[in-house]
Amino acid sequence: MKAIGTISKEIIIPHRKVNIRLNPDFIVLEYAHIQGFLLGTEYQRMYGIGIYNSKNKAHYHSLLKRLRKNGSAFSIGEEPLCKIRSNDIELYLDGERPYLPILRRPSYPEILETRNKIEKHINELVDMAIIRRIGHNEIVEIITPVLITWNDGKSRLCGDFRALNNYTEADRYPIPRIPHALDKLASAEYITKMDFMKGFHQNGVKPNSTKLLRIICHMGIYEYTRMPFAIKRVPAQFQRMMEKIFQETMLEGWMMVYIDYIIIYSEKREDHVQ
């Protein structure tokens, strides 16, 4: 048998109290006609199976060497979150005071697991200066309840901004269409995708817009000082910023941007590593 790659698959194990979510990695084996056979990553080390064959192992190490050489460009989660200069985002609300009641909502009921996740994420966001706690003497006119969303087995705190989005102006800057992106990748032999760490949170918020981005949970009321997820005009503004920054590079025909993703594609390995 030969290992040809790995695949991540979310598994949900039903339980009468709370579902258990797992996101294990599985090795894909060539010509492995075995029923009921699962090989997790922990067995790679046990049986000495690598996902890189002799043909591309050298390619992998050359790419890894290049990444280490430029390690300062990548985040490992220990540095303070950066802020993009001169790109603070402003929100425009349709309507005047007094604001509609739908824009002032209480927190949602929370089960114990959700409550624990909310506390964890709130504390992290406060430590990273992404949100701040609202003082008792501050006037609060717009409040959005928070919820926990799941992606690839990982939890994320998100404001339920659906009501706010209904009353804020949209940004019509075009987002790249997936079919057009796939056309560019059709002849590529090597593709690398890089994701911004907390991409939207790297955008600041104009001082007159932070009052619109207040969230509520059992811990109290907090205000975003960086742009949160799920605000409808943010993806378009982020796309505009990315295309402005990387315009010249994108014209060279080996890179594209899709909101907070950078995609590098090449036909030759040497060009891709370079």
Order of alpha helices (4+ residues) and beta strands (2+ residues): beta-beta-beta-beta-alpha-alpha-alpha-beta-beta-beta-alpha-alpha-beta-beta-beta-alpha-alpha-beta-beta-alpha
